[in-house]
Amino acid sequence: MNFELNEEQRLIQDTAKRFAAEEIAPTLEAEEAKHEFRPDRVAKMGALGFFSCAVPEELGGSGMGFMESVLMAEQIGKVSASWRLPFNMQNLGPALTVSKFGTEAQKKKYVPGWVAGTQLGFFAMTEPNTGSDVASMKTHAIDRGDHWEVHGNKMWISQAHVGDAGLLYAYTDRENGNKGITAFIIEPKKMKGCSARPIETKLGLKCAPTGEFVFDGMKVPKENVLGKAGEGFRVCMWQLNHTRLGCAAGALGVAGGALDLAINYANERTQFGKPISQHQMIQAQIAEMVVEHQSAQMLVYRAAWLKDQHKPNQYETSVAKYAASEAAVHAANECMKIFGSYGYSTEYPAERFYRDAKSLQIVEGTSNIQKILISGMALGFTPNRE
């Protein structure tokens, strides 16, 4: 086994690290206070190839794979969990899914814009009463001959109210259960019958816009069905297996950022006549954070490697997402405790890591759902798929 990154991967990693330090960190505190989202920054990330991984080169792909995407998302997440989100909204969600299931016309129309970061993406699954149980969604589409008419609403959708084009999952045949769900490509700013509003009552991810869609007879052209009618659940599960990796990479970033912050502070802060890093209790906390972070890192990198080898990886991806998100929450919690009262203050990033980390136990399948998926494959109830 070779654990060394190659020269190109190290360069990509360094590019993302410098981007986070130079383009995000200097203004992050002010942007967090205003809940500011920067579309121009998404375009800058796209121009650097951040959203080009695993996408065919004829559609704007760079020839890079999932490992490179993880390396970049991890470095961005170390500075801002909010700015890790575009990796999913642009690349690992819409662009990859349309590249896999779309027609040639759909691929050419939508994928290059998502990859370039000039067209803001999203994917809409969650509803007010539908989270982990995707098949319980209420949003439905009626066949009107030359178009589909969509009714219902979606909540907690990243980039909903700023999005240009993205994916929507809705029932087209409720009597057929999850085989009656269909995936659509929608353009909410252009399609009549769709409205969106922001959701700003969030604990964290202040610079990552979240919103709600309301569909009141939205007309979707027949050519905007992704795959075939009734295949939406399969498309959705395939997509989640990829966006889940992006969340795992972001969790690595949060855990690593909290660890670095805690180490630096522990070496600077003095109590009882010596740096607190020389006290055994602090050393024990740091050791726990290091072990959990490095363990999660190997799991996430392995899942990315398996995807790049086109090998079955759902099992490993769920293991990685669960381990990394739990490590991130624990690291952020320990970081706050090491900072003491200052950890509770908005003057330091410790409290932001703490707030942002909690989202990672929820999105793209909660930690409880990951346990169900992991145990199901471990016990042989369900197969491990690519």
LOPALUM-392757 format. One record per residue (C-alpha): x, y, z; chain; residue in one letter; residue number from 1. Coordinates in Angstrom, 3 decimals. Last residue first. Layout:
<nodes>
(node (X; Y; Z); "A"; "A"; NUM)
...
</nodes>
This chain:
<nodes>
(node (-20.246; 1.167; -6.709); "A"; "E"; 386)
(node (-22.436; -1.179; -4.715); "A"; "R"; 385)
(node (-22.014; -3.025; -1.408); "A"; "N"; 384)
(node (-24.914; -5.439; -1.225); "A"; "P"; 383)
(node (-27.721; -5.352; 1.377); "A"; "T"; 382)
(node (-28.611; -7.722; 4.232); "A"; "F"; 381)
(node (-25.059; -9.103; 4.414); "A"; "G"; 380)
(node (-24.467; -8.233; 8.057); "A"; "L"; 379)
(node (-21.761; -5.671; 7.220); "A"; "A"; 378)
(node (-23.907; -4.210; 4.426); "A"; "M"; 377)
(node (-26.922; -3.669; 6.677); "A"; "G"; 376)
(node (-24.739; -2.577; 9.593); "A"; "S"; 375)
(node (-23.127; 0.178; 7.522); "A"; "I"; 374)
(node (-26.392; 1.406; 6.022); "A"; "L"; 373)
(node (-28.171; 1.475; 9.392); "A"; "I"; 372)
(node (-25.214; 3.155; 11.088); "A"; "K"; 371)
(node (-25.070; 5.714; 8.274); "A"; "Q"; 370)
(node (-28.770; 6.430; 8.837); "A"; "I"; 369)
(node (-28.079; 7.120; 12.514); "A"; "N"; 368)
(node (-25.208; 9.459; 11.612); "A"; "S"; 367)
(node (-27.636; 11.352; 9.411); "A"; "T"; 366)
(node (-27.733; 10.919; 5.647); "A"; "G"; 365)
(node (-26.404; 13.516; 3.219); "A"; "E"; 364)
(node (-26.597; 16.188; 5.956); "A"; "V"; 363)
(node (-27.190; 15.475; 9.645); "A"; "I"; 362)
(node (-23.994; 14.609; 11.523); "A"; "Q"; 361)
(node (-22.133; 17.112; 9.341); "A"; "L"; 360)
(node (-24.428; 19.920; 10.455); "A"; "S"; 359)
(node (-23.047; 19.657; 13.991); "A"; "K"; 358)
(node (-19.547; 20.624; 12.831); "A"; "A"; 357)
(node (-20.593; 24.141; 11.789); "A"; "D"; 356)
(node (-21.577; 25.244; 15.293); "A"; "R"; 355)
(node (-18.452; 23.852; 16.992); "A"; "Y"; 354)
(node (-16.132; 25.090; 14.244); "A"; "F"; 353)
(node (-17.726; 28.516; 14.642); "A"; "R"; 352)
(node (-17.229; 28.434; 18.441); "A"; "E"; 351)
(node (-13.523; 27.673; 18.037); "A"; "A"; 350)
(node (-13.008; 30.410; 15.423); "A"; "P"; 349)
(node (-12.217; 33.031; 18.099); "A"; "Y"; 348)
(node (-13.807; 36.405; 18.859); "A"; "E"; 347)
(node (-17.244; 34.758; 18.832); "A"; "T"; 346)
(node (-16.628; 33.805; 22.450); "A"; "S"; 345)
(node (-17.452; 30.429; 23.950); "A"; "Y"; 344)
(node (-13.983; 29.114; 23.163); "A"; "G"; 343)
(node (-12.585; 32.164; 24.949); "A"; "Y"; 342)
(node (-14.155; 30.889; 28.168); "A"; "S"; 341)
(node (-12.108; 27.694; 27.963); "A"; "G"; 340)
(node (-10.026; 27.428; 24.787); "A"; "F"; 339)
(node (-9.288; 23.771; 25.563); "A"; "I"; 338)
(node (-12.999; 23.167; 26.080); "A"; "K"; 337)
(node (-13.851; 24.718; 22.715); "A"; "M"; 336)
(node (-11.226; 22.583; 20.966); "A"; "C"; 335)
(node (-12.609; 19.480; 22.667); "A"; "E"; 334)
(node (-16.079; 20.171; 21.243); "A"; "N"; 333)
(node (-14.745; 20.939; 17.767); "A"; "A"; 332)
(node (-12.697; 17.734; 17.790); "A"; "A"; 331)
(node (-15.682; 15.673; 18.970); "A"; "H"; 330)
(node (-17.964; 17.112; 16.291); "A"; "V"; 329)
(node (-15.349; 16.606; 13.574); "A"; "A"; 328)
(node (-14.558; 13.048; 14.668); "A"; "A"; 327)
(node (-18.280; 12.179; 14.527); "A"; "E"; 326)
(node (-18.502; 13.622; 11.013); "A"; "S"; 325)
(node (-15.354; 11.791; 9.889); "A"; "A"; 324)
(node (-16.340; 8.387; 11.253); "A"; "A"; 323)
(node (-19.884; 8.482; 9.835); "A"; "Y"; 322)
(node (-18.837; 9.768; 6.430); "A"; "K"; 321)
(node (-15.971; 7.294; 6.159); "A"; "A"; 320)
(node (-18.082; 4.278; 7.150); "A"; "V"; 319)
(node (-20.784; 5.415; 4.715); "A"; "S"; 318)
(node (-18.219; 5.745; 1.925); "A"; "T"; 317)
(node (-16.660; 2.373; 2.762); "A"; "E"; 316)
(node (-19.988; 0.571; 2.492); "A"; "Y"; 315)
(node (-21.039; 2.431; -0.649); "A"; "Q"; 314)
(node (-17.649; 1.663; -2.222); "A"; "N"; 313)
(node (-17.847; -1.062; -4.872); "A"; "P"; 312)
(node (-14.876; -0.503; -7.233); "A"; "K"; 311)
(node (-14.617; 2.069; -9.997); "A"; "H"; 310)
(node (-10.906; 2.574; -9.182); "A"; "Q"; 309)
(node (-11.513; 6.301; -8.588); "A"; "D"; 308)
(node (-14.420; 5.407; -6.322); "A"; "K"; 307)
(node (-12.218; 3.010; -4.359); "A"; "L"; 306)
(node (-9.597; 5.731; -3.934); "A"; "W"; 305)
(node (-12.201; 8.188; -2.612); "A"; "A"; 304)
(node (-13.396; 5.618; -0.048); "A"; "A"; 303)
(node (-9.785; 4.960; 0.967); "A"; "R"; 302)
(node (-9.083; 8.684; 1.402); "A"; "Y"; 301)
(node (-12.130; 9.006; 3.643); "A"; "V"; 300)
(node (-11.129; 6.034; 5.799); "A"; "L"; 299)
(node (-7.512; 7.166; 6.090); "A"; "M"; 298)
(node (-8.624; 10.659; 7.112); "A"; "Q"; 297)
(node (-11.080; 9.293; 9.655); "A"; "A"; 296)
(node (-8.284; 7.458; 11.463); "A"; "S"; 295)
(node (-6.046; 10.530; 11.305); "A"; "Q"; 294)
(node (-8.748; 12.732; 12.793); "A"; "H"; 293)
(node (-9.739; 10.265; 15.514); "A"; "E"; 292)
(node (-6.130; 9.708; 16.581); "A"; "V"; 291)
(node (-5.227; 13.398; 16.568); "A"; "V"; 290)
(node (-8.342; 14.483; 18.484); "A"; "M"; 289)
(node (-7.803; 11.839; 21.150); "A"; "E"; 288)
(node (-4.163; 12.857; 21.528); "A"; "A"; 287)
(node (-5.094; 16.527; 21.852); "A"; "I"; 286)
(node (-7.539; 15.747; 24.646); "A"; "Q"; 285)
(node (-4.974; 13.587; 26.471); "A"; "A"; 284)
(node (-2.356; 16.329; 26.155); "A"; "Q"; 283)
(node (-4.796; 18.814; 27.662); "A"; "I"; 282)
(node (-5.306; 16.484; 30.631); "A"; "M"; 281)
(node (-1.558; 15.933; 30.918); "A"; "Q"; 280)
(node (-0.655; 19.592; 31.355); "A"; "H"; 279)
(node (2.306; 20.678; 29.248); "A"; "Q"; 278)
(node (0.053; 21.995; 26.470); "A"; "S"; 277)
(node (-1.364; 24.393; 29.093); "A"; "I"; 276)
(node (1.821; 26.404; 28.754); "A"; "P"; 275)
(node (3.519; 26.803; 32.161); "A"; "K"; 274)
(node (3.225; 28.762; 35.426); "A"; "G"; 273)
(node (-0.087; 27.419; 36.662); "A"; "F"; 272)
(node (-1.736; 28.506; 33.388); "A"; "Q"; 271)
(node (-0.156; 29.741; 30.151); "A"; "T"; 270)
(node (-1.857; 29.821; 26.753); "A"; "R"; 269)
(node (0.454; 29.795; 23.730); "A"; "E"; 268)
(node (1.148; 26.076; 23.209); "A"; "N"; 267)
(node (-2.441; 25.131; 23.968); "A"; "A"; 266)
(node (-3.679; 27.813; 21.566); "A"; "Y"; 265)
(node (-1.646; 26.475; 18.667); "A"; "N"; 264)
(node (-2.657; 22.884; 19.376); "A"; "I"; 263)
(node (-6.353; 23.755; 19.720); "A"; "A"; 262)
(node (-6.432; 25.704; 16.456); "A"; "L"; 261)
(node (-4.657; 22.929; 14.568); "A"; "D"; 260)
(node (-7.115; 20.363; 15.968); "A"; "L"; 259)
(node (-10.162; 22.496; 15.168); "A"; "A"; 258)
(node (-8.950; 22.950; 11.586); "A"; "G"; 257)
(node (-8.239; 19.241; 11.204); "A"; "G"; 256)
(node (-11.663; 18.243; 12.511); "A"; "A"; 255)
(node (-13.387; 20.841; 10.319); "A"; "V"; 254)
(node (-11.396; 19.800; 7.265); "A"; "G"; 253)
(node (-11.967; 16.112; 7.821); "A"; "L"; 252)
(node (-15.677; 16.886; 8.143); "A"; "A"; 251)
(node (-15.557; 18.639; 4.775); "A"; "G"; 250)
(node (-14.057; 15.520; 3.220); "A"; "A"; 249)
(node (-16.813; 13.386; 4.769); "A"; "A"; 248)
(node (-19.427; 15.793; 3.432); "A"; "C"; 247)
(node (-17.941; 15.493; -0.047); "A"; "G"; 246)
(node (-17.996; 11.699; 0.272); "A"; "L"; 245)
(node (-21.718; 11.841; 1.108); "A"; "R"; 244)
(node (-22.217; 13.853; -2.092); "A"; "T"; 243)
(node (-21.081; 10.759; -3.975); "A"; "H"; 242)
(node (-23.188; 8.060; -2.321); "A"; "N"; 241)
(node (-26.044; 10.561; -2.217); "A"; "L"; 240)
(node (-26.043; 10.772; -6.008); "A"; "Q"; 239)
(node (-26.426; 7.032; -6.464); "A"; "W"; 238)
(node (-29.260; 7.004; -3.907); "A"; "M"; 237)
(node (-31.046; 9.834; -5.728); "A"; "C"; 236)
(node (-30.661; 8.257; -9.164); "A"; "V"; 235)
(node (-32.098; 4.989; -7.841); "A"; "R"; 234)
(node (-34.995; 6.893; -6.255); "A"; "F"; 233)
(node (-35.559; 8.865; -9.442); "A"; "G"; 232)
(node (-35.930; 5.897; -11.783); "A"; "E"; 231)
(node (-39.720; 6.180; -12.075); "A"; "G"; 230)
(node (-39.648; 8.400; -15.153); "A"; "A"; 229)
(node (-36.421; 7.715; -17.019); "A"; "K"; 228)
(node (-32.979; 9.256; -16.661); "A"; "G"; 227)
(node (-33.222; 12.921; -15.716); "A"; "L"; 226)
(node (-36.562; 14.334; -16.883); "A"; "V"; 225)
(node (-35.871; 17.761; -18.339); "A"; "N"; 224)
(node (-36.897; 16.785; -21.885); "A"; "E"; 223)
(node (-40.524; 16.620; -20.723); "A"; "K"; 222)
(node (-40.454; 20.335; -19.951); "A"; "P"; 221)
(node (-41.088; 21.301; -16.299); "A"; "V"; 220)
(node (-44.053; 23.540; -15.535); "A"; "K"; 219)
(node (-44.350; 24.597; -11.907); "A"; "M"; 218)
(node (-47.932; 24.101; -10.716); "A"; "G"; 217)
(node (-47.394; 25.705; -7.342); "A"; "D"; 216)
(node (-43.936; 24.524; -6.311); "A"; "F"; 215)
(node (-42.584; 26.089; -3.128); "A"; "V"; 214)
(node (-38.830; 25.842; -2.606); "A"; "F"; 213)
(node (-37.108; 26.540; 0.713); "A"; "E"; 212)
(node (-33.643; 27.886; 1.386); "A"; "G"; 211)
(node (-30.099; 27.518; 2.596); "A"; "T"; 210)
(node (-27.236; 29.844; 1.662); "A"; "P"; 209)
(node (-23.769; 28.768; 2.869); "A"; "A"; 208)
(node (-22.092; 31.745; 4.536); "A"; "C"; 207)
(node (-23.691; 31.134; 7.956); "A"; "K"; 206)
(node (-22.886; 27.431; 8.006); "A"; "L"; 205)
(node (-24.007; 27.348; 11.653); "A"; "G"; 204)
(node (-26.959; 27.282; 14.017); "A"; "L"; 203)
(node (-29.455; 28.219; 11.329); "A"; "K"; 202)
(node (-32.473; 30.511; 11.333); "A"; "T"; 201)
(node (-31.589; 32.053; 7.967); "A"; "E"; 200)
(node (-33.847; 30.078; 5.652); "A"; "I"; 199)
(node (-34.013; 31.869; 2.303); "A"; "P"; 198)
(node (-37.035; 31.959; 0.008); "A"; "R"; 197)
(node (-37.880; 30.232; -3.237); "A"; "A"; 196)
(node (-40.782; 30.382; -5.667); "A"; "S"; 195)
(node (-41.673; 28.050; -8.525); "A"; "C"; 194)
(node (-44.848; 28.272; -10.610); "A"; "G"; 193)
(node (-43.149; 29.655; -13.693); "A"; "K"; 192)
(node (-39.786; 28.149; -14.629); "A"; "M"; 191)
(node (-36.987; 30.639; -15.257); "A"; "K"; 190)
(node (-35.566; 31.374; -11.815); "A"; "K"; 189)
(node (-36.248; 27.819; -10.654); "A"; "P"; 188)
(node (-34.311; 26.098; -13.470); "A"; "E"; 187)
(node (-35.135; 22.419; -13.003); "A"; "I"; 186)
(node (-33.511; 19.107; -13.874); "A"; "I"; 185)
(node (-35.915; 16.346; -12.887); "A"; "F"; 184)
(node (-35.609; 13.024; -11.054); "A"; "A"; 183)
(node (-38.641; 10.736; -10.838); "A"; "T"; 182)
(node (-40.121; 8.796; -7.930); "A"; "I"; 181)
(node (-42.623; 6.014; -8.729); "A"; "G"; 180)
(node (-40.191; 3.194; -8.025); "A"; "K"; 179)
(node (-40.151; 4.470; -4.422); "A"; "N"; 178)
(node (-43.730; 3.337; -4.072); "A"; "G"; 177)
(node (-45.575; 2.413; -7.284); "A"; "N"; 176)
(node (-48.881; 3.909; -6.126); "A"; "E"; 175)
(node (-47.208; 7.328; -5.919); "A"; "R"; 174)
(node (-46.574; 7.530; -9.649); "A"; "D"; 173)
(node (-44.846; 10.796; -10.664); "A"; "T"; 172)
(node (-43.350; 11.439; -7.238); "A"; "Y"; 171)
(node (-40.715; 14.149; -6.940); "A"; "A"; 170)
(node (-36.926; 14.596; -6.869); "A"; "Y"; 169)
(node (-35.519; 17.916; -8.071); "A"; "L"; 168)
(node (-32.027; 18.516; -9.413); "A"; "L"; 167)
(node (-30.355; 21.839; -10.133); "A"; "G"; 166)
(node (-30.220; 24.988; -12.211); "A"; "A"; 165)
(node (-29.773; 28.667; -11.356); "A"; "D"; 164)
(node (-29.615; 28.466; -7.572); "A"; "G"; 163)
(node (-29.703; 31.554; -5.346); "A"; "V"; 162)
(node (-32.926; 30.701; -3.509); "A"; "H"; 161)
(node (-32.135; 26.988; -3.246); "A"; "A"; 160)
(node (-28.371; 27.239; -2.610); "A"; "Q"; 159)
(node (-28.529; 24.439; -0.008); "A"; "S"; 158)
(node (-32.024; 22.996; 0.325); "A"; "I"; 157)
(node (-33.312; 22.920; 3.886); "A"; "W"; 156)
(node (-36.924; 22.609; 2.700); "A"; "M"; 155)
(node (-38.767; 21.320; -0.373); "A"; "K"; 154)
(node (-42.317; 22.086; -1.437); "A"; "N"; 153)
(node (-45.280; 20.609; -3.261); "A"; "G"; 152)
(node (-46.769; 20.689; -6.755); "A"; "H"; 151)
(node (-45.058; 20.054; -10.106); "A"; "V"; 150)
(node (-46.727; 20.042; -13.544); "A"; "E"; 149)
(node (-44.840; 17.913; -16.068); "A"; "W"; 148)
(node (-44.767; 18.962; -19.730); "A"; "H"; 147)
(node (-46.035; 18.176; -23.236); "A"; "D"; 146)
(node (-48.745; 15.780; -22.105); "A"; "G"; 145)
(node (-49.730; 17.176; -18.717); "A"; "R"; 144)
(node (-48.101; 14.443; -16.616); "A"; "D"; 143)
(node (-48.517; 15.422; -12.958); "A"; "I"; 142)
(node (-45.511; 15.899; -10.685); "A"; "A"; 141)
(node (-45.431; 15.250; -6.950); "A"; "H"; 140)
(node (-43.917; 16.668; -3.778); "A"; "T"; 139)
(node (-45.093; 14.582; -0.821); "A"; "K"; 138)
(node (-41.856; 12.802; 0.094); "A"; "M"; 137)
(node (-42.150; 9.597; 2.137); "A"; "S"; 136)
(node (-39.678; 7.742; -0.129); "A"; "A"; 135)
(node (-36.812; 9.907; 1.134); "A"; "V"; 134)
(node (-37.169; 8.615; 4.704); "A"; "D"; 133)
(node (-34.091; 10.334; 6.156); "A"; "S"; 132)
(node (-35.726; 13.735; 5.799); "A"; "G"; 131)
(node (-39.361; 14.123; 4.825); "A"; "T"; 130)
(node (-41.876; 16.018; 6.954); "A"; "N"; 129)
(node (-40.912; 19.594; 6.025); "A"; "P"; 128)
(node (-39.270; 18.326; 2.798); "A"; "E"; 127)
(node (-35.761; 17.153; 1.885); "A"; "T"; 126)
(node (-34.888; 16.103; -1.674); "A"; "M"; 125)
(node (-33.836; 19.160; -3.698); "A"; "A"; 124)
(node (-30.414; 19.248; -5.322); "A"; "F"; 123)
(node (-28.504; 22.484; -5.878); "A"; "F"; 122)
(node (-26.426; 24.292; -8.513); "A"; "G"; 121)
(node (-25.183; 27.799; -9.206); "A"; "L"; 120)
(node (-24.219; 28.368; -12.831); "A"; "Q"; 119)
(node (-20.912; 30.231; -13.266); "A"; "T"; 118)
(node (-19.030; 27.741; -11.087); "A"; "G"; 117)
(node (-17.172; 26.404; -14.135); "A"; "A"; 116)
(node (-18.179; 22.815; -13.343); "A"; "V"; 115)
(node (-21.823; 23.765; -12.842); "A"; "W"; 114)
(node (-21.829; 25.726; -16.092); "A"; "G"; 113)
(node (-20.167; 22.882; -18.034); "A"; "P"; 112)
(node (-22.745; 20.327; -16.761); "A"; "V"; 111)
(node (-25.971; 22.046; -17.802); "A"; "Y"; 110)
(node (-26.544; 22.310; -21.545); "A"; "K"; 109)
(node (-23.978; 19.806; -22.794); "A"; "K"; 108)
(node (-25.037; 17.121; -20.336); "A"; "K"; 107)
(node (-28.745; 17.700; -20.908); "A"; "Q"; 106)
(node (-28.346; 17.438; -24.703); "A"; "A"; 105)
(node (-26.281; 14.264; -24.409); "A"; "E"; 104)
(node (-28.984; 12.761; -22.205); "A"; "T"; 103)
(node (-28.401; 12.629; -18.480); "A"; "G"; 102)
(node (-27.809; 9.694; -16.124); "A"; "F"; 101)
(node (-24.082; 9.717; -15.334); "A"; "K"; 100)
(node (-23.009; 13.217; -16.404); "A"; "S"; 99)
(node (-26.272; 14.512; -14.914); "A"; "V"; 98)
(node (-25.340; 12.937; -11.587); "A"; "T"; 97)
(node (-21.725; 14.102; -11.685); "A"; "L"; 96)
(node (-22.627; 17.722; -12.411); "A"; "A"; 95)
(node (-25.618; 17.920; -10.051); "A"; "P"; 94)
(node (-24.193; 16.469; -6.809); "A"; "G"; 93)
(node (-20.427; 15.870; -6.631); "A"; "L"; 92)
(node (-19.674; 18.953; -8.729); "A"; "N"; 91)
(node (-21.689; 22.108; -8.180); "A"; "Q"; 90)
(node (-23.738; 21.755; -4.993); "A"; "M"; 89)
(node (-21.411; 19.177; -3.475); "A"; "N"; 88)
(node (-18.115; 21.032; -3.928); "A"; "F"; 87)
(node (-20.086; 24.234; -3.299); "A"; "P"; 86)
(node (-20.617; 23.175; 0.353); "A"; "L"; 85)
(node (-16.938; 23.366; 1.392); "A"; "R"; 84)
(node (-17.298; 27.133; 1.608); "A"; "W"; 83)
(node (-19.617; 26.933; 4.576); "A"; "S"; 82)
(node (-17.243; 24.595; 6.436); "A"; "A"; 81)
(node (-14.678; 27.388; 6.409); "A"; "S"; 80)
(node (-10.922; 27.324; 7.100); "A"; "V"; 79)
(node (-10.230; 23.607; 7.502); "A"; "K"; 78)
(node (-13.158; 22.968; 5.166); "A"; "G"; 77)
(node (-11.270; 24.540; 2.241); "A"; "I"; 76)
(node (-8.353; 22.166; 2.820); "A"; "Q"; 75)
(node (-10.610; 19.120; 3.088); "A"; "E"; 74)
(node (-12.565; 20.110; -0.024); "A"; "A"; 73)
(node (-9.333; 20.237; -2.039); "A"; "M"; 72)
(node (-8.011; 16.845; -0.926); "A"; "L"; 71)
(node (-11.436; 15.244; -1.291); "A"; "V"; 70)
(node (-11.824; 16.517; -4.855); "A"; "S"; 69)
(node (-8.353; 15.227; -5.706); "A"; "E"; 68)
(node (-9.242; 11.801; -4.390); "A"; "M"; 67)
(node (-12.498; 11.809; -6.344); "A"; "F"; 66)
(node (-10.733; 12.091; -9.679); "A"; "G"; 65)
(node (-8.847; 14.570; -11.837); "A"; "M"; 64)
(node (-9.045; 14.470; -15.633); "A"; "G"; 63)
(node (-9.961; 18.156; -15.700); "A"; "S"; 62)
(node (-13.648; 17.918; -16.494); "A"; "G"; 61)
(node (-15.282; 20.637; -18.575); "A"; "G"; 60)
(node (-17.928; 18.582; -20.341); "A"; "L"; 59)
(node (-15.562; 17.089; -22.954); "A"; "E"; 58)
(node (-13.216; 16.218; -20.073); "A"; "E"; 57)
(node (-15.741; 13.881; -18.503); "A"; "P"; 56)
(node (-16.408; 14.818; -14.838); "A"; "V"; 55)
(node (-14.569; 12.916; -12.079); "A"; "A"; 54)
(node (-13.245; 16.209; -10.641); "A"; "C"; 53)
(node (-14.035; 19.504; -12.356); "A"; "S"; 52)
(node (-15.529; 21.400; -9.428); "A"; "F"; 51)
(node (-12.295; 22.766; -7.907); "A"; "F"; 50)
(node (-10.821; 23.445; -11.351); "A"; "G"; 49)
(node (-9.288; 26.826; -10.522); "A"; "L"; 48)
(node (-11.921; 28.608; -12.623); "A"; "A"; 47)
(node (-14.618; 26.839; -10.632); "A"; "G"; 46)
(node (-13.227; 28.134; -7.364); "A"; "M"; 45)
(node (-13.196; 31.633; -8.799); "A"; "K"; 44)
(node (-16.793; 31.192; -9.992); "A"; "A"; 43)
(node (-17.835; 30.100; -6.498); "A"; "V"; 42)
(node (-16.057; 33.187; -5.146); "A"; "R"; 41)
(node (-18.052; 35.419; -7.477); "A"; "D"; 40)
(node (-21.237; 33.851; -6.132); "A"; "P"; 39)
(node (-20.299; 35.200; -2.660); "A"; "R"; 38)
(node (-22.703; 34.346; 0.156); "A"; "F"; 37)
(node (-22.918; 36.708; 3.128); "A"; "E"; 36)
(node (-24.547; 35.682; 6.394); "A"; "H"; 35)
(node (-23.706; 39.229; 7.573); "A"; "K"; 34)
(node (-21.668; 38.182; 10.631); "A"; "A"; 33)
(node (-20.192; 35.259; 8.707); "A"; "E"; 32)
(node (-19.068; 37.601; 5.927); "A"; "E"; 31)
(node (-17.250; 39.850; 8.397); "A"; "A"; 30)
(node (-15.447; 36.896; 9.988); "A"; "E"; 29)
(node (-14.648; 35.330; 6.620); "A"; "L"; 28)
(node (-12.967; 38.378; 5.055); "A"; "T"; 27)
(node (-9.277; 37.440; 5.418); "A"; "P"; 26)
(node (-9.952; 33.655; 5.616); "A"; "A"; 25)
(node (-11.625; 33.144; 2.249); "A"; "I"; 24)
(node (-9.415; 34.306; -0.632); "A"; "E"; 23)
(node (-5.885; 34.175; 0.788); "A"; "E"; 22)
(node (-5.918; 31.339; 3.316); "A"; "A"; 21)
(node (-8.618; 29.252; 1.618); "A"; "A"; 20)
(node (-7.061; 29.771; -1.803); "A"; "F"; 19)
(node (-3.632; 28.903; -0.426); "A"; "R"; 18)
(node (-4.893; 25.603; 0.999); "A"; "K"; 17)
(node (-6.770; 24.798; -2.214); "A"; "A"; 16)
(node (-3.625; 25.357; -4.293); "A"; "T"; 15)
(node (-1.535; 23.343; -1.809); "A"; "D"; 14)
(node (-3.839; 20.331; -2.116); "A"; "Q"; 13)
(node (-3.765; 20.579; -5.891); "A"; "I"; 12)
(node (0.029; 20.728; -5.864); "A"; "L"; 11)
(node (0.221; 17.761; -3.498); "A"; "R"; 10)
(node (-2.116; 15.834; -5.791); "A"; "Q"; 9)
(node (0.011; 16.643; -8.836); "A"; "E"; 8)
(node (3.189; 15.508; -7.085); "A"; "E"; 7)
(node (1.730; 12.182; -6.003); "A"; "N"; 6)
(node (0.265; 11.651; -2.560); "A"; "L"; 5)
(node (2.058; 8.977; -0.563); "A"; "E"; 4)
(node (0.087; 6.265; 1.249); "A"; "F"; 3)
(node (1.278; 3.432; -0.972); "A"; "N"; 2)
(node (0.000; 0.000; 0.000); "A"; "M"; 1)
</nodes>
